Amino acid sequence: MAHKLATWPNAVTLARLACLPLFLWLLFANDDREAAAYLLGVLGTTDWIDGWLARRLDQRSEFGAVFDPAVDRLLFIVGVGSIVLDGAVPGWFGWAVVAREVFIGLLMLVGTALGMKRFPVNQWGKNYTFALMIAFPLLLLGASNAGWALGAKNAGWAIGVPGLVISYLTALVYVPQVVRGVRTARTSQSTSHSVST
């Protein structure tokens, strides 16, 4: 896996990150929930493009493997937190999502710092992420003056509640995986130390 920074996948990830200030401006400065919802929906549903480009162009890199999920999590947390602050969704729902993301993000960070090998996101993790990335723009649209606001709101709740439940179930799966990963790393380090001495 190369260390290259200037790749098309990283450029796409950077472009998605650069849209975050525009989303915040639309939502808070311009008070345009509808436009902000559409932009957030585009950012969420294009999450797969950078990974696809990395595989298609054989431009996978160690930096991209860290940069892409970090940007995804940042977009997710800032997007959801902003929608909660805007009042478009109830606080309990939005902060439950943010708390889960922050907890798992810190868990992975600590696990990696302790020597855990990175492991791929499971399919349920991808499913809940995609569900919530669709649900929150719909809920924001549901709080706007758009012609189909009520339908968007109902669809957002229908997708969002199961997505939230699945997100916490996957968190329960990740915790023991991280613990096992750290234990394996420490065992390997102890064995290597014993052999070297």
TORVEXMI-969211 format. One line per field, with one value per residue: residue number from 1; residue in three letters; x, y, z of N, C-alpha, C, CB in turn. Coordinates in steps of 0.001 Angstrom, whole numbers, plus 500000, padded with zeros to 6 digits. Atoms other than C-alpha are relative to their C-alpha. Glycine has a CB too. Layout:
% TORVEXMI-969211
i = (NUM; ...)
aa = (ala; ...)
n_x = (X; ...)
n_y = (Y; ...)
n_z = (Z; ...)
ca_x = (X; ...)
ca_y = (Y; ...)
ca_z = (Z; ...)
c_x = (X; ...)
c_y = (Y; ...)
c_z = (Z; ...)
cb_x = (X; ...)
cb_y = (Y; ...)
cb_z = (Z; ...)
END
This chain:
% TORVEXMI-969211
i = (1; 2; 3; 4; 5; 6; 7; 8; 9; 10; 11; 12; 13; 14; 15; 16; 17; 18; 19; 20; 21; 22; 23; 24; 25; 26; 27; 28; 29; 30; 31; 32; 33; 34; 35; 36; 37; 38; 39; 40; 41; 42; 43; 44; 45; 46; 47; 48; 49; 50; 51; 52; 53; 54; 55; 56; 57; 58; 59; 60; 61; 62; 63; 64; 65; 66; 67; 68; 69; 70; 71; 72; 73; 74; 75; 76; 77; 78; 79; 80; 81; 82; 83; 84; 85; 86; 87; 88; 89; 90; 91; 92; 93; 94; 95; 96; 97; 98; 99; 100; 101; 102; 103; 104; 105; 106; 107; 108; 109; 110; 111; 112; 113; 114; 115; 116; 117; 118; 119; 120; 121; 122; 123; 124; 125; 126; 127; 128; 129; 130; 131; 132; 133; 134; 135; 136; 137; 138; 139; 140; 141; 142; 143; 144; 145; 146; 147; 148; 149; 150; 151; 152; 153; 154; 155; 156; 157; 158; 159; 160; 161; 162; 163; 164; 165; 166; 167; 168; 169; 170; 171; 172; 173; 174; 175; 176; 177; 178; 179; 180; 181; 182; 183; 184; 185; 186; 187; 188; 189; 190; 191; 192; 193; 194; 195; 196; 197)
aa = (met; ala; his; lys; leu; ala; thr; trp; pro; asn; ala; val; thr; leu; ala; arg; leu; ala; cys; leu; pro; leu; phe; leu; trp; leu; leu; phe; ala; asn; asp; asp; arg; glu; ala; ala; ala; tyr; leu; leu; gly; val; leu; gly; thr; thr; asp; trp; ile; asp; gly; trp; leu; ala; arg; arg; leu; asp; gln; arg; ser; glu; phe; gly; ala; val; phe; asp; pro; ala; val; asp; arg; leu; leu; phe; ile; val; gly; val; gly; ser; ile; val; leu; asp; gly; ala; val; pro; gly; trp; phe; gly; trp; ala; val; val; ala; arg; glu; val; phe; ile; gly; leu; leu; met; leu; val; gly; thr; ala; leu; gly; met; lys; arg; phe; pro; val; asn; gln; trp; gly; lys; asn; tyr; thr; phe; ala; leu; met; ile; ala; phe; pro; leu; leu; leu; leu; gly; ala; ser; asn; ala; gly; trp; ala; leu; gly; ala; lys; asn; ala; gly; trp; ala; ile; gly; val; pro; gly; leu; val; ile; ser; tyr; leu; thr; ala; leu; val; tyr; val; pro; gln; val; val; arg; gly; val; arg; thr; ala; arg; thr; ser; gln; ser; thr; ser; his; ser; val; ser; thr)
n_x = (500852; 499116; 500142; 500295; 501084; 500656; 500722; 501388; 500871; 499769; 500535; 501453; 500235; 499730; 501094; 501165; 499721; 500073; 501419; 500574; 500317; 501137; 501188; 500244; 500453; 501373; 500921; 500067; 499902; 500993; 501277; 500596; 499982; 500184; 498725; 499058; 500378; 499575; 498539; 499605; 500382; 498989; 498761; 500175; 500174; 498784; 498975; 499385; 499233; 498550; 499565; 500102; 498885; 498747; 499893; 500038; 498768; 498902; 499364; 500168; 498853; 500156; 500629; 501406; 500686; 500304; 500625; 501380; 500932; 499975; 500849; 501377; 500478; 500113; 501192; 501156; 500186; 500308; 501300; 501070; 500006; 500546; 501442; 500573; 499940; 500979; 501329; 500758; 500267; 499926; 498661; 499704; 499674; 498750; 498863; 499750; 499156; 498693; 499310; 499518; 498889; 498853; 499513; 499313; 498817; 498984; 499641; 499091; 498772; 499257; 499597; 498887; 498838; 499495; 499432; 501015; 500032; 501285; 500844; 500993; 501371; 500854; 501080; 501033; 499484; 500228; 501441; 500546; 499434; 500730; 501366; 500030; 499590; 501197; 501055; 499873; 500419; 501459; 500609; 499764; 500917; 501340; 500208; 499886; 501231; 500080; 501331; 500180; 499381; 500625; 499572; 498585; 499921; 500447; 498983; 498818; 500188; 500102; 498645; 499095; 500123; 499286; 498579; 499441; 499949; 498920; 498715; 499609; 499710; 498660; 499051; 499815; 499140; 498662; 499280; 499162; 498992; 498889; 499348; 499212; 498898; 498988; 499399; 499134; 498825; 499152; 499418; 498941; 498890; 499362; 499285; 498827; 499060; 499419; 499084; 498845; 499153)
n_y = (498807; 498859; 498857; 498835; 499122; 499417; 501010; 499612; 500275; 499003; 498731; 500058; 499891; 498612; 499186; 500217; 499271; 498563; 499627; 499882; 498599; 499580; 500543; 499198; 498678; 500123; 500316; 498997; 498612; 499753; 500527; 500742; 501412; 500852; 500101; 500688; 501415; 500603; 500093; 501062; 501259; 500286; 500362; 501322; 501058; 500128; 500556; 501179; 499672; 500002; 501392; 500623; 499494; 500570; 501374; 499969; 499415; 500583; 498876; 500129; 499488; 500036; 498732; 500061; 500953; 499289; 498720; 500183; 500220; 498853; 498968; 500501; 499846; 498564; 499527; 500588; 499394; 498575; 499911; 500362; 499011; 498747; 500165; 499964; 498604; 499277; 500332; 500775; 501321; 499975; 500159; 501364; 500834; 499561; 500174; 501444; 500352; 499372; 500668; 501297; 499770; 499526; 501124; 500972; 499337; 500002; 501394; 500403; 499233; 500580; 501352; 499885; 499510; 501110; 501029; 500797; 499915; 499513; 501016; 499363; 499806; 501107; 499594; 499302; 498660; 499246; 499828; 498967; 498710; 499562; 499680; 498726; 498943; 499658; 499592; 498634; 499014; 500062; 499350; 498564; 499582; 500048; 498800; 498846; 499610; 500742; 500518; 501372; 500027; 501001; 501317; 500138; 500197; 501363; 500917; 499844; 500752; 501433; 500487; 499584; 500755; 501280; 499717; 499727; 501279; 500802; 499373; 500405; 501439; 500180; 499523; 501104; 500980; 499434; 499913; 501182; 500122; 499113; 500589; 501143; 499479; 499456; 501138; 500696; 499157; 500046; 501339; 500047; 499172; 500718; 501134; 499456; 499533; 501182; 500622; 499134; 500016)
n_z = (500000; 500182; 499101; 500831; 499563; 501173; 500767; 500276; 498847; 498956; 500502; 499815; 498558; 499645; 500555; 499133; 498763; 500298; 500096; 498662; 499689; 500814; 499331; 498795; 500435; 500487; 498902; 498939; 500483; 501050; 499500; 501114; 499624; 501175; 500723; 499113; 499994; 501269; 500003; 499074; 500637; 501026; 499301; 499406; 500993; 500813; 499117; 500609; 501205; 499802; 499866; 501327; 500801; 499486; 500519; 501455; 500519; 499215; 499317; 498551; 499254; 498551; 499613; 500375; 499138; 498757; 500334; 500453; 498888; 499087; 500604; 499924; 498625; 499728; 500703; 499339; 498685; 500164; 500662; 499058; 498924; 500523; 500178; 498648; 499552; 500803; 499492; 500991; 499422; 498537; 499466; 499550; 501158; 500585; 499094; 499874; 501150; 499818; 498886; 500485; 500921; 499225; 499188; 500851; 500534; 498947; 499746; 501064; 499845; 498871; 500394; 500955; 499255; 499181; 500867; 500687; 501454; 500502; 500612; 500867; 499509; 500448; 500901; 499227; 499771; 501240; 500175; 499115; 500411; 501184; 499579; 499289; 500921; 500771; 499080; 499481; 501011; 500151; 498835; 500160; 501054; 499407; 499187; 500894; 500692; 501251; 500289; 499523; 498677; 499125; 500465; 499665; 498544; 499694; 500525; 499159; 498756; 500327; 500254; 498933; 498741; 500140; 500174; 498673; 499270; 500592; 499672; 498641; 500032; 500570; 498989; 499064; 500669; 500155; 498720; 499759; 501056; 499642; 498829; 500476; 500804; 499092; 499297; 500968; 500217; 498799; 499934; 501013; 499522; 498880; 500582; 500711; 498992; 499355; 500964; 500199; 498804)
ca_x = (500000; 501580; 502125; 501045; 498888; 498111; 495612; 492129; 490448; 492094; 491077; 487436; 487606; 489109; 486383; 483689; 485359; 485568; 481764; 481239; 481588; 479105; 476604; 477005; 476594; 473428; 471903; 472794; 473814; 471431; 468682; 468024; 467191; 466149; 469437; 471439; 469508; 470192; 473899; 474182; 472340; 474828; 477786; 476340; 475415; 478783; 480672; 481433; 483109; 486556; 486796; 485651; 488242; 490985; 490211; 489499; 492652; 494770; 495482; 495018; 497258; 497890; 496946; 493676; 492808; 492852; 491768; 488571; 486920; 488061; 486378; 483260; 483003; 483633; 480973; 478576; 479137; 479146; 476155; 474046; 475112; 474246; 470809; 470159; 471291; 469056; 466113; 465129; 465346; 464832; 467963; 467661; 467828; 470649; 472855; 472377; 473904; 476724; 477552; 477857; 480140; 482383; 482627; 483536; 485932; 487791; 487695; 489350; 491893; 492889; 492940; 495207; 497498; 497823; 498909; 495604; 495577; 492871; 489936; 487372; 483903; 481369; 478392; 475946; 478211; 478014; 474242; 473546; 475885; 474148; 470720; 471536; 473273; 469957; 467721; 469166; 468958; 465365; 464553; 466141; 464150; 461072; 461590; 461872; 459287; 459809; 456668; 457267; 458489; 455961; 456825; 460533; 460021; 458089; 460667; 463470; 461992; 461216; 464878; 466493; 465115; 466176; 469500; 470075; 469254; 471631; 474376; 474317; 474189; 477292; 478989; 478439; 480215; 483151; 484007; 485096; 486884; 488992; 489687; 490821; 492943; 494734; 495288; 496709; 499050; 500276; 500792; 502824; 504910; 505559; 506548; 508883; 510454; 510988; 512621; 514897; 516123)
ca_y = (500000; 503248; 506416; 508735; 511737; 513169; 510592; 510901; 509147; 511548; 514480; 513348; 512935; 516414; 517881; 516315; 517784; 521214; 521165; 521073; 524865; 525361; 523086; 525067; 528346; 527174; 525900; 528682; 531827; 531447; 529677; 527371; 523958; 522591; 523383; 522215; 518938; 518298; 519042; 516765; 514053; 514307; 514191; 511116; 509173; 509847; 508235; 505183; 507085; 507552; 503882; 502802; 505051; 503718; 500160; 501008; 503099; 501016; 504143; 502767; 504433; 504280; 507957; 507379; 504421; 506796; 510057; 508729; 507240; 510239; 512642; 510453; 510491; 514258; 514977; 512691; 514164; 517804; 517245; 515535; 517925; 520918; 519540; 519041; 522596; 523841; 522135; 520040; 516785; 516036; 516243; 512713; 511208; 513300; 513205; 509431; 509145; 511594; 509883; 506524; 507897; 509711; 506635; 504269; 506809; 507138; 503376; 502765; 505510; 504046; 500507; 501538; 503438; 500262; 498241; 496844; 496024; 497873; 495696; 496365; 497719; 494900; 494946; 495969; 498918; 500003; 499490; 501655; 504400; 504535; 504514; 507428; 509371; 509249; 509697; 512967; 514886; 513657; 514803; 518180; 518428; 517475; 520579; 522838; 524510; 521972; 520693; 517108; 517940; 515686; 512684; 513330; 513540; 510262; 508514; 509923; 508472; 505149; 504832; 506622; 504692; 501236; 502795; 504043; 500620; 498866; 501407; 500486; 496773; 497083; 499069; 496092; 493919; 496311; 496602; 492949; 493050; 495984; 494308; 491116; 493146; 494934; 491671; 490017; 492955; 492873; 489109; 489456; 492226; 490155; 487146; 489247; 490780; 487355; 485998; 489034; 488771)
ca_z = (500000; 498864; 500891; 498035; 498957; 495503; 494265; 492778; 495734; 498187; 495981; 496092; 499864; 500186; 497935; 500125; 503215; 501540; 501125; 504897; 505363; 502506; 504272; 507509; 505645; 503902; 507133; 509556; 507659; 504719; 506702; 503744; 505164; 501792; 500018; 503048; 503061; 499385; 499811; 502854; 500950; 498082; 500493; 502181; 499070; 497382; 500257; 498080; 495216; 496758; 497746; 494286; 492640; 494904; 493799; 490151; 489660; 492023; 494063; 497553; 500117; 503836; 504096; 502232; 504439; 507423; 505732; 504113; 507238; 509317; 506884; 506749; 510539; 510698; 508060; 509878; 513354; 512227; 509924; 512576; 515321; 513139; 512340; 516063; 516861; 514063; 515757; 512735; 514724; 518425; 520525; 521921; 518444; 517059; 520158; 520427; 516953; 517715; 521045; 519326; 516616; 519098; 521322; 518484; 516989; 520301; 520814; 517443; 518099; 521462; 520064; 517195; 519569; 521639; 518610; 517351; 513647; 511724; 510721; 507994; 508740; 508695; 506341; 509084; 509842; 506217; 506216; 509265; 508026; 504657; 506345; 508645; 505872; 504026; 507081; 508384; 505087; 504780; 508317; 507622; 504409; 506422; 508566; 505506; 503282; 500500; 498784; 499886; 503408; 505166; 503009; 503545; 507307; 507434; 505246; 507400; 510583; 508896; 507871; 510801; 513774; 512481; 511449; 515008; 516485; 514059; 514831; 518524; 517767; 515595; 518382; 520683; 518095; 517648; 521358; 521840; 518462; 519630; 522980; 521218; 518808; 521648; 523541; 520415; 519843; 523435; 523303; 520113; 521645; 524775; 522677; 520511; 523598; 525170; 521997; 521617; 525206)
c_x = (500886; 499713; 499566; 498802; 499194; 499388; 498573; 499062; 500167; 499465; 498483; 499652; 500188; 498881; 498740; 500173; 499840; 498554; 499358; 499728; 498806; 498694; 499647; 499488; 498549; 499013; 499842; 500019; 498900; 498606; 499219; 500101; 499921; 501314; 501039; 499722; 500453; 501517; 500466; 499657; 501008; 501301; 499910; 499958; 501199; 501161; 500789; 500987; 501505; 500554; 499990; 501154; 501328; 500213; 500119; 501329; 501239; 500805; 499731; 501265; 499719; 499321; 498499; 499192; 499618; 499182; 498518; 499043; 499971; 499097; 498531; 499424; 499822; 498752; 498740; 499708; 499609; 498620; 498852; 499914; 499395; 498485; 499288; 499961; 498993; 498573; 499158; 499700; 500088; 501423; 500352; 500455; 501367; 501199; 500291; 500901; 501410; 500795; 500580; 501225; 501259; 500606; 500793; 501262; 501141; 500479; 501005; 501353; 500875; 500511; 501191; 501276; 500631; 500469; 499000; 500106; 498612; 499208; 498895; 498640; 499143; 498816; 498891; 500435; 499791; 498511; 499449; 500513; 499234; 498579; 499930; 500435; 498863; 498941; 500112; 499728; 498487; 499293; 500193; 499077; 498567; 499682; 500086; 498644; 499838; 498597; 499755; 500639; 499416; 500421; 501463; 500172; 499609; 501019; 501263; 499886; 499946; 501378; 500916; 499938; 500645; 501513; 500684; 500146; 501164; 501362; 500473; 500286; 501387; 501070; 500287; 500889; 501439; 500808; 500839; 501063; 501230; 500776; 500877; 501213; 501133; 500708; 500962; 501287; 500950; 500661; 501156; 501222; 500760; 500836; 501282; 501060; 500730; 501033; 501265; 500931; 500533)
c_y = (501240; 501115; 501250; 500785; 500508; 498909; 500490; 499690; 501031; 501363; 500055; 500156; 501438; 500920; 499868; 500762; 501500; 500485; 500206; 501457; 500532; 499509; 500859; 501394; 499961; 499840; 501158; 501443; 500322; 499515; 499257; 498505; 499081; 499808; 499260; 498498; 499301; 499822; 498869; 498630; 499582; 499547; 498599; 498892; 499854; 499430; 498873; 500347; 499909; 498589; 499276; 500449; 499393; 498593; 500001; 500472; 499438; 501102; 499956; 500477; 499912; 501277; 499969; 499086; 500624; 501258; 499839; 499741; 501153; 501116; 499575; 500228; 501479; 500583; 499545; 500714; 501466; 500180; 499734; 501033; 501322; 499930; 500028; 501442; 500868; 499735; 499176; 498588; 500107; 499718; 498571; 499127; 500379; 499756; 498537; 499521; 500548; 499292; 498669; 500174; 500444; 498851; 499005; 500602; 499997; 498585; 499507; 500703; 499422; 498610; 500020; 500458; 498892; 498820; 499141; 500180; 500453; 498860; 500677; 500141; 498847; 500535; 500747; 501427; 500888; 500293; 501129; 501389; 500556; 500426; 501375; 501159; 500401; 500604; 501465; 501078; 500008; 500702; 501511; 500565; 500036; 501203; 501279; 500351; 499284; 499402; 498602; 499801; 498902; 498593; 499740; 499723; 498580; 498961; 500056; 499224; 498496; 499381; 500239; 499172; 498619; 500209; 500240; 498710; 499147; 500582; 499573; 498502; 499747; 500482; 498893; 498908; 500512; 500000; 498750; 499785; 500841; 499414; 498820; 500462; 500541; 498870; 499238; 500780; 499928; 498633; 499868; 500789; 499309; 498833; 500471; 500452; 498832; 499345; 500830; 500013; 498627)
c_z = (500000; 501002; 499250; 500536; 498812; 499127; 499773; 501167; 501114; 499598; 500192; 501477; 500465; 499510; 500860; 501310; 499794; 499895; 501371; 500392; 499204; 500619; 501214; 499646; 499526; 501151; 500975; 499487; 499000; 500390; 498907; 500289; 498789; 499243; 500832; 500018; 498721; 499960; 500908; 499424; 498940; 500660; 500584; 498972; 499070; 500809; 499335; 498870; 500220; 500150; 498663; 499111; 500441; 499461; 498484; 499408; 500686; 500685; 501501; 500701; 501493; 500491; 499707; 500889; 501336; 499721; 499658; 501165; 500996; 499484; 500062; 501391; 500354; 499338; 500712; 501316; 499887; 499364; 500956; 501122; 499562; 499839; 501350; 500504; 499259; 500478; 499052; 500468; 501516; 500484; 500369; 498839; 499426; 500905; 500253; 498869; 500183; 501089; 499562; 499111; 500734; 500801; 499157; 499394; 501007; 500296; 498969; 500120; 501106; 499639; 499060; 500702; 500846; 499153; 499255; 498494; 499568; 499381; 499201; 500680; 499514; 499191; 500730; 500317; 498786; 499819; 500868; 499593; 498802; 500374; 500671; 499117; 499067; 500921; 500424; 498953; 499787; 501154; 499939; 498929; 500526; 500860; 499163; 499403; 498664; 499825; 500538; 501376; 500889; 499602; 500339; 501487; 500375; 499530; 500859; 501294; 499743; 499757; 501198; 501269; 499892; 499838; 501337; 500801; 499482; 500367; 501386; 500076; 499429; 500980; 501007; 499412; 499941; 501298; 500273; 498919; 500315; 501182; 499588; 499204; 500858; 500737; 499085; 499778; 501193; 500152; 499026; 500447; 501116; 499486; 499303; 500977; 500662; 499095; 499869; 501218; 500288)
cb_x = (499037; 499872; 501308; 499737; 500557; 501001; 500009; 499506; 500285; 501482; 500358; 499429; 500944; 501345; 499695; 499795; 501414; 500744; 499231; 500931; 501212; 500142; 500235; 501281; 500904; 499882; 500484; 501144; 501369; 500430; 499144; 500703; 498855; 498941; 500523; 499917; 498483; 499539; 500628; 499314; 498616; 500252; 500305; 498749; 498765; 500394; 499360; 498916; 499644; 500362; 499111; 498649; 500069; 499997; 498783; 498871; 499966; 500924; 499506; 499676; 500320; 501368; 500664; 499871; 500872; 501296; 500733; 499926; 500361; 501441; 500423; 499946; 500977; 501257; 499996; 500227; 501268; 501082; 499935; 500243; 501405; 500647; 499692; 500820; 501406; 500138; 499271; 500758; 501004; 499026; 500158; 498770; 498911; 499915; 499741; 498667; 499387; 499838; 499045; 498891; 499615; 499583; 498824; 499066; 499667; 499449; 498751; 499378; 499678; 499110; 498840; 499641; 499596; 498922; 500849; 498594; 500370; 500208; 499402; 499847; 499409; 499494; 499421; 499691; 501472; 500543; 499277; 500373; 501504; 499965; 499474; 500883; 501209; 499437; 500025; 501379; 500699; 499534; 500597; 501478; 500105; 499850; 501027; 501017; 499980; 501073; 499775; 500596; 499834; 498467; 499783; 500776; 499095; 498637; 500336; 500233; 498720; 499112; 500580; 499726; 498521; 499450; 500192; 499111; 498651; 499849; 499886; 498898; 498941; 500125; 499453; 498650; 499476; 499896; 499008; 499128; 499412; 499478; 498949; 499134; 499500; 499360; 498903; 499266; 499576; 499170; 498942; 499486; 499488; 498935; 499093; 499595; 499274; 498902; 499323; 499537; 499239)
cb_y = (500007; 500531; 500262; 499566; 501179; 500835; 498620; 499293; 498608; 500099; 500188; 498669; 499062; 500447; 499579; 498488; 499686; 500309; 498929; 499360; 500871; 499474; 498526; 500111; 500530; 498815; 498772; 499799; 500248; 499325; 501143; 500353; 499700; 500600; 501400; 500575; 499854; 500865; 501333; 500189; 500120; 501249; 501010; 499967; 500267; 501360; 499490; 499089; 501392; 500825; 499262; 500350; 501522; 499980; 499160; 500902; 501503; 499144; 501326; 498534; 501457; 499819; 501182; 499554; 498779; 500366; 500650; 498848; 498731; 500520; 500267; 498501; 499332; 500743; 499505; 498505; 499863; 500695; 499028; 498584; 500229; 500339; 498685; 499102; 500561; 499614; 501240; 499944; 498927; 498974; 500861; 499376; 500135; 501448; 500705; 499208; 500538; 501485; 499787; 499265; 501043; 501152; 499285; 499505; 501427; 500646; 499111; 500295; 501460; 499930; 499275; 500983; 501174; 499535; 499128; 500383; 498636; 501126; 499057; 499205; 501367; 499176; 498785; 499239; 499945; 499219; 498701; 499701; 499854; 498878; 498921; 499932; 499550; 498749; 499119; 500197; 499716; 498541; 499443; 500277; 499056; 498761; 500049; 499719; 501501; 498887; 500005; 499007; 501349; 500123; 499872; 501264; 501004; 499729; 500346; 501455; 500453; 499799; 500676; 501391; 499852; 499217; 501208; 501001; 499223; 499931; 501535; 500370; 499249; 500758; 501258; 499415; 499698; 501407; 500213; 498768; 500417; 501423; 499548; 499071; 501084; 500979; 499050; 499798; 501456; 500325; 498937; 500545; 501354; 499486; 499245; 501172; 500831; 498988; 499836; 501414; 500505)
cb_z = (501232; 498590; 500731; 498561; 500799; 499182; 500733; 498750; 500548; 500317; 498507; 499451; 500776; 499417; 498538; 500279; 500503; 498697; 499235; 501016; 499731; 498560; 500429; 500835; 498881; 499045; 500748; 500946; 499359; 498712; 500561; 498648; 500942; 499068; 499629; 501431; 500168; 498811; 500444; 501364; 499378; 499112; 501113; 500813; 499185; 499417; 501280; 499463; 499525; 501224; 500991; 499334; 500091; 501540; 500429; 499528; 500159; 499096; 499416; 500395; 499592; 500688; 499257; 498587; 500230; 500741; 498830; 499007; 500723; 500178; 498530; 499642; 500985; 499506; 498553; 500246; 500829; 499137; 498845; 500590; 500504; 498661; 499262; 500976; 499806; 498533; 500327; 498695; 499459; 500602; 501186; 500673; 498916; 499663; 501318; 499993; 498688; 500345; 501179; 499230; 498961; 500944; 500680; 498888; 499594; 501275; 499987; 498640; 500295; 501266; 499341; 498868; 500896; 500966; 500794; 500481; 499348; 498971; 501071; 498715; 499524; 501213; 499302; 501303; 500358; 498779; 500324; 501471; 499655; 498945; 500957; 501226; 499184; 499273; 501221; 500564; 498672; 499912; 501303; 499638; 498788; 500818; 501130; 498881; 499778; 499964; 498534; 498995; 500675; 499954; 498495; 499601; 500734; 499346; 498529; 500302; 500705; 498759; 498760; 500342; 500392; 498793; 499093; 500765; 499854; 498463; 499928; 501004; 499171; 498656; 500722; 500395; 498574; 499476; 501147; 500094; 498647; 500343; 501036; 499138; 499076; 501008; 500523; 498655; 499747; 501258; 499707; 498662; 500481; 500999; 499002; 499094; 501054; 500366; 498622; 499690; 501197)
END
